[in-house]
Amino acid sequence: MTQRTDMNRDIDHVLISAEQIGRRVRELGAQISEDYEGKDVVLVCILKGAVIFFSDLARAITCHMEMDFLSISSYGNNTKTSGIVRISKDMDTSITGRHVLIVEDIMDSGLTLNHLTHLLKAREPASLRIACLLDKPERRECAITPDYVGFVIPNEFVLGYGLDYEQRYRNLPYVGVMKT
């Protein structure tokens, strides 16, 4: 018989509750709907971490849109991204002349998203913006700022609501800080 686990026991404290996330996602959806009304917009989910935020945000947006997905990885050592992006799953949709909104779970150093935006700008979209659930500006290593931010957070290792540790904890309904 396998032992039952409770992921919540691994969490030191909840940083952002499920209720706070839900409220903020609805606010972001309303703002994005207003900003993109009447425009040909493509929401691009950065897999895997952003999928939960992306799904909730898409349902909170009321204007017409298309959805697409990118899976990327950045090379470097285990503790720091190099910012060099390898696309392991590219979008199926052409973004030339389209308004593109990248949806990401977290922006910390900014290196990966900075490189990705340069790659996508070469495809000549009408506009390119970034929505991220979490922003850690004190970790920023390049001049990139998200256009839509759910929450600005301190420099702590967080998980839940799509964010993982060794591919686990993504299904927690809140953002928490793991016990050390």
Residue frames as qw, qx, qy, qz and C-alpha x, y, z in Angstrom:
[[0.000, 0.889, 0.457, 0.000, 0.00, 0.00, 0.00],
 [0.418, 0.426, -0.026, 0.802, 1.37, 3.41, -0.93],
 [0.270, -0.473, -0.460, 0.701, 1.61, 6.17, 1.63],
 [0.150, 0.881, 0.409, 0.186, -0.67, 9.18, 1.14],
 [0.449, -0.022, -0.071, 0.890, 1.07, 12.50, 0.75],
 [0.006, -0.915, -0.384, 0.122, -0.08, 15.99, 1.55],
 [0.538, 0.467, 0.053, 0.700, 1.83, 18.59, -0.45],
 [0.216, -0.879, -0.090, -0.415, 0.62, 21.31, 1.90],
 [0.781, -0.589, -0.003, 0.208, 2.92, 19.96, 4.63],
 [0.723, 0.082, 0.136, 0.673, 5.93, 20.98, 2.50],
 [0.146, 0.743, 0.190, 0.625, 4.84, 24.62, 2.42],
 [0.345, -0.091, -0.463, 0.811, 6.30, 27.03, 4.96],
 [0.166, 0.534, 0.420, -0.715, 3.63, 29.68, 4.31],
 [0.416, 0.663, 0.573, 0.244, 1.11, 30.76, 1.71],
 [0.274, -0.189, 0.110, 0.936, 2.37, 33.88, -0.05],
 [0.363, 0.098, -0.225, -0.899, -0.72, 34.46, -2.25],
 [0.495, 0.158, 0.763, -0.384, -4.02, 32.73, -1.56],
 [0.254, 0.324, 0.823, 0.390, -6.26, 31.13, -4.19],
 [0.080, 0.841, 0.508, -0.167, -8.81, 33.89, -3.53],
 [0.133, -0.775, 0.181, 0.591, -6.25, 36.65, -4.09],
 [0.273, -0.150, 0.740, 0.597, -5.11, 34.99, -7.31],
 [0.223, 0.551, 0.785, 0.175, -8.67, 34.63, -8.59],
 [0.021, 0.896, 0.284, -0.341, -9.48, 38.27, -7.89],
 [0.176, -0.669, 0.382, 0.612, -6.28, 39.55, -9.53],
 [0.314, 0.061, 0.811, 0.490, -6.66, 37.32, -12.60],
 [0.203, 0.743, 0.637, 0.028, -10.16, 38.73, -13.15],
 [0.063, -0.888, -0.005, 0.455, -8.76, 42.27, -12.88],
 [0.267, -0.412, 0.628, 0.604, -6.01, 41.49, -15.38],
 [0.323, 0.360, 0.823, 0.298, -8.55, 39.89, -17.72],
 [0.145, 0.878, 0.418, -0.182, -10.70, 43.04, -17.64],
 [0.130, -0.796, 0.263, 0.529, -7.69, 45.28, -18.35],
 [0.310, -0.177, 0.775, 0.521, -6.43, 43.07, -21.19],
 [0.313, 0.585, 0.742, 0.098, -9.95, 42.88, -22.68],
 [0.090, 0.926, 0.172, -0.322, -10.11, 46.66, -22.74],
 [0.210, -0.676, 0.472, 0.526, -6.61, 47.06, -24.18],
 [0.215, -0.131, 0.849, 0.464, -7.11, 44.50, -26.96],
 [0.487, 0.559, 0.559, -0.373, -10.75, 45.18, -27.88],
 [0.586, 0.768, 0.053, -0.253, -11.15, 45.02, -31.66],
 [0.081, 0.728, -0.655, -0.187, -7.59, 43.78, -32.21],
 [0.902, 0.209, -0.363, -0.106, -6.36, 40.53, -33.74],
 [0.292, -0.695, 0.587, -0.294, -4.71, 39.06, -30.62],
 [0.830, 0.085, -0.550, 0.031, -2.88, 35.80, -29.97],
 [0.587, -0.683, 0.360, -0.244, -2.34, 34.68, -26.38],
 [0.688, 0.393, -0.597, 0.122, 0.84, 32.60, -26.16],
 [0.795, -0.574, 0.125, -0.150, 1.24, 30.30, -23.16],
 [0.267, 0.622, -0.717, 0.170, 4.78, 29.48, -22.06],
 [0.926, -0.213, -0.258, -0.172, 4.64, 25.82, -21.06],
 [0.395, -0.405, -0.820, -0.083, 4.54, 24.25, -18.53],
 [0.238, -0.223, -0.554, 0.766, 4.51, 26.72, -15.68],
 [0.198, 0.103, 0.016, -0.975, 2.06, 29.24, -17.12],
 [0.232, -0.229, -0.834, -0.445, -0.67, 26.79, -18.13],
 [0.207, -0.572, -0.741, 0.285, -2.85, 27.25, -15.04],
 [0.055, -0.545, -0.116, 0.828, -2.53, 31.06, -15.06],
 [0.076, 0.116, -0.602, -0.786, -3.06, 31.06, -18.84],
 [0.173, -0.391, -0.875, -0.228, -6.27, 29.01, -18.57],
 [0.162, -0.671, -0.568, 0.447, -7.76, 31.21, -15.87],
 [0.068, -0.478, 0.115, 0.868, -6.66, 34.43, -17.59],
 [0.051, -0.070, -0.727, -0.681, -8.07, 33.34, -20.97],
 [0.175, -0.566, -0.803, -0.063, -11.48, 32.73, -19.34],
 [0.184, -0.694, -0.350, 0.602, -11.33, 36.21, -17.78],
 [0.073, -0.277, 0.372, 0.883, -10.71, 37.90, -21.14],
 [0.488, 0.538, 0.563, -0.394, -13.87, 38.91, -22.99],
 [0.395, 0.693, -0.294, -0.527, -12.51, 40.01, -26.38],
 [0.945, 0.321, -0.034, -0.053, -11.85, 37.65, -29.29],
 [0.176, -0.738, 0.646, 0.089, -8.49, 35.92, -29.23],
 [0.880, 0.227, -0.416, -0.041, -6.59, 32.90, -30.41],
 [0.666, -0.637, 0.387, -0.035, -4.48, 30.70, -28.18],
 [0.780, 0.456, -0.411, 0.124, -1.13, 29.12, -28.90],
 [0.803, -0.574, 0.144, 0.069, 1.65, 27.47, -26.94],
 [0.453, 0.697, -0.509, 0.226, 5.44, 27.60, -26.73],
 [0.877, -0.461, 0.008, 0.138, 7.66, 25.27, -24.78],
 [0.370, 0.799, -0.362, 0.307, 11.10, 26.65, -24.09],
 [0.833, -0.451, -0.098, 0.307, 14.15, 25.80, -22.09],
 [0.145, 0.925, -0.309, 0.167, 17.15, 27.89, -21.19],
 [0.870, 0.093, -0.345, 0.340, 20.59, 26.47, -20.76],
 [0.052, -0.733, 0.418, -0.533, 22.92, 27.16, -17.90],
 [0.207, 0.117, -0.891, 0.386, 23.69, 25.61, -14.55],
 [0.297, -0.476, -0.828, -0.019, 20.95, 24.47, -12.20],
 [0.235, -0.608, -0.474, 0.592, 20.74, 27.68, -10.21],
 [0.075, 0.655, -0.052, -0.750, 20.85, 30.33, -12.92],
 [0.701, 0.599, 0.387, 0.025, 19.43, 30.59, -16.41],
 [0.495, -0.111, 0.352, 0.786, 21.74, 31.56, -19.24],
 [0.294, 0.632, 0.131, -0.705, 18.89, 33.38, -20.92],
 [0.198, 0.304, -0.726, -0.584, 19.60, 31.54, -24.16],
 [0.704, 0.156, 0.402, -0.564, 16.35, 29.98, -25.25],
 [0.028, 0.084, -0.917, -0.390, 15.79, 26.73, -27.07],
 [0.660, 0.079, 0.042, -0.746, 12.26, 26.34, -28.40],
 [0.192, -0.101, 0.976, 0.006, 11.20, 22.73, -27.91],
 [0.243, 0.574, 0.779, 0.062, 7.60, 23.31, -29.05],
 [0.076, -0.044, 0.187, 0.978, 6.98, 26.23, -31.38],
 [0.443, 0.398, 0.339, -0.728, 3.70, 28.00, -32.01],
 [0.467, 0.343, 0.775, 0.254, 1.40, 26.70, -34.73],
 [0.223, 0.895, 0.380, -0.067, 0.08, 30.19, -35.56],
 [0.480, 0.370, 0.074, 0.792, 1.84, 32.87, -37.61],
 [0.266, -0.730, -0.388, 0.495, 2.12, 36.06, -35.56],
 [0.308, 0.065, 0.296, 0.902, 3.15, 38.37, -38.40],
 [0.172, -0.347, -0.278, -0.879, 1.02, 41.51, -38.16],
 [0.599, -0.546, -0.557, -0.181, -0.80, 40.19, -35.10],
 [0.283, -0.699, 0.358, -0.551, -0.95, 41.49, -31.54],
 [0.744, 0.006, -0.650, 0.157, 0.80, 38.97, -29.30],
 [0.474, -0.686, 0.304, -0.461, 0.50, 38.62, -25.54],
 [0.534, 0.213, -0.783, 0.238, 3.02, 36.24, -23.97],
 [0.699, -0.581, 0.021, -0.417, 1.60, 34.68, -20.80],
 [0.525, 0.324, -0.688, 0.383, 4.25, 33.56, -18.32],
 [0.673, -0.554, -0.484, 0.077, 4.10, 32.33, -14.72],
 [0.526, -0.770, -0.026, 0.362, 7.04, 34.29, -13.27],
 [0.526, 0.731, -0.142, 0.412, 9.63, 36.82, -14.32],
 [0.670, -0.669, 0.004, 0.322, 12.76, 36.93, -12.21],
 [0.496, -0.348, 0.335, 0.722, 16.12, 37.49, -13.97],
 [0.445, 0.750, 0.088, -0.481, 14.24, 38.32, -17.18],
 [0.149, -0.492, 0.712, 0.479, 16.98, 36.73, -19.30],
 [0.332, 0.204, 0.900, 0.196, 14.81, 34.01, -20.83],
 [0.298, 0.779, 0.522, -0.175, 11.89, 36.30, -21.65],
 [0.012, 0.802, -0.248, -0.543, 14.27, 38.96, -22.96],
 [0.179, -0.274, 0.820, 0.470, 15.76, 36.48, -25.41],
 [0.306, 0.431, 0.847, 0.046, 12.33, 35.08, -26.32],
 [0.242, 0.837, 0.280, -0.404, 10.93, 38.54, -27.08],
 [0.001, -0.638, 0.514, 0.573, 13.84, 39.18, -29.45],
 [0.228, 0.015, 0.925, 0.305, 13.11, 35.89, -31.22],
 [0.257, 0.624, 0.731, -0.103, 9.41, 36.69, -31.53],
 [0.122, 0.804, 0.009, -0.582, 9.97, 40.30, -32.68],
 [0.123, -0.345, 0.724, 0.584, 11.85, 38.86, -35.67],
 [0.206, 0.373, 0.888, 0.175, 8.49, 37.34, -36.72],
 [0.015, -0.151, -0.214, -0.965, 7.14, 40.89, -37.07],
 [0.114, -0.611, -0.769, 0.146, 4.08, 40.97, -34.81],
 [0.016, -0.796, -0.250, -0.551, 2.00, 44.17, -34.72],
 [0.288, -0.726, 0.376, -0.499, 2.78, 44.35, -30.99],
 [0.720, -0.014, -0.662, 0.206, 4.34, 42.12, -28.37],
 [0.370, -0.637, 0.300, -0.607, 3.51, 42.34, -24.67],
 [0.429, 0.069, -0.860, 0.268, 4.06, 40.18, -21.60],
 [0.646, -0.536, 0.014, -0.543, 1.61, 39.19, -18.87],
 [0.479, 0.155, -0.808, 0.307, 3.09, 37.39, -15.88],
 [0.631, -0.620, -0.451, -0.119, 1.47, 36.23, -12.70],
 [0.656, -0.682, -0.044, 0.321, 4.52, 36.93, -10.54],
 [0.454, 0.776, -0.175, 0.402, 7.29, 39.49, -10.86],
 [0.739, -0.528, -0.066, 0.414, 10.55, 39.45, -8.87],
 [0.364, 0.908, -0.052, 0.200, 12.10, 42.77, -9.93],
 [0.384, -0.819, 0.425, 0.029, 14.97, 42.57, -7.45],
 [0.767, -0.138, 0.573, 0.255, 16.29, 39.56, -9.41],
 [0.620, 0.770, 0.143, -0.048, 16.19, 41.34, -12.80],
 [0.623, -0.359, 0.385, 0.579, 19.42, 41.12, -14.78],
 [0.278, 0.189, 0.529, 0.779, 18.28, 42.87, -17.96],
 [0.203, 0.213, 0.114, -0.949, 16.06, 45.76, -19.01],
 [0.322, -0.259, -0.761, -0.500, 12.73, 44.00, -19.47],
 [0.270, 0.045, 0.547, -0.791, 9.49, 44.75, -17.66],
 [0.103, 0.395, 0.903, 0.138, 6.21, 42.86, -17.95],
 [0.159, -0.297, -0.283, -0.898, 3.25, 44.87, -19.25],
 [0.706, -0.444, -0.172, -0.524, 0.72, 43.12, -17.00],
 [0.249, 0.275, -0.816, 0.444, 1.67, 41.87, -13.55],
 [0.631, -0.502, -0.560, -0.190, -0.40, 39.85, -11.13],
 [0.635, -0.769, -0.037, 0.063, 1.80, 40.28, -8.06],
 [0.330, 0.707, -0.509, 0.364, 5.22, 41.67, -7.25],
 [0.897, -0.420, -0.142, -0.002, 6.88, 39.25, -4.86],
 [0.319, -0.813, 0.484, 0.056, 10.07, 39.13, -2.78],
 [0.468, 0.529, -0.703, -0.086, 13.06, 37.04, -3.78],
 [0.580, -0.235, 0.715, -0.313, 11.84, 33.74, -2.34],
 [0.113, 0.086, -0.918, -0.371, 11.52, 30.33, -3.98],
 [0.578, 0.148, 0.325, -0.734, 7.82, 29.92, -4.69],
 [0.059, -0.015, -0.938, -0.340, 5.68, 27.11, -6.01],
 [0.262, 0.495, 0.746, -0.360, 2.07, 26.27, -6.70],
 [0.433, 0.764, 0.234, -0.417, -0.45, 27.58, -9.23],
 [0.748, 0.659, -0.065, 0.038, 1.70, 26.22, -12.05],
 [0.118, 0.781, -0.580, 0.202, 5.12, 26.79, -10.48],
 [0.965, -0.091, -0.243, -0.037, 7.02, 23.65, -9.65],
 [0.270, -0.687, 0.673, -0.049, 9.84, 22.07, -7.76],
 [0.158, -0.226, 0.944, 0.184, 11.14, 19.05, -9.68],
 [0.313, -0.143, -0.696, -0.630, 7.87, 18.99, -11.69],
 [0.323, -0.475, -0.802, 0.161, 5.76, 18.76, -8.52],
 [0.122, -0.495, -0.453, 0.731, 3.46, 21.16, -6.64],
 [0.009, -0.101, -0.427, -0.898, 2.08, 22.79, -9.82],
 [0.338, -0.479, -0.707, -0.396, -1.45, 21.77, -8.80],
 [0.238, -0.424, -0.559, 0.671, -1.51, 23.71, -5.52],
 [0.126, 0.804, 0.524, 0.249, -4.28, 26.34, -5.80],
 [0.229, -0.967, 0.009, 0.111, -2.13, 29.03, -4.16],
 [0.556, 0.615, -0.382, 0.408, 1.45, 30.34, -4.36],
 [0.742, -0.670, 0.015, 0.005, 3.50, 29.23, -1.40],
 [0.134, 0.762, -0.612, 0.163, 7.03, 29.27, -0.09],
 [0.881, -0.002, -0.473, 0.019, 8.58, 25.84, 0.37],
 [0.692, -0.698, 0.179, 0.032, 10.03, 24.79, 3.70],
 [0.285, 0.753, -0.593, 0.024, 13.83, 24.72, 3.67]]
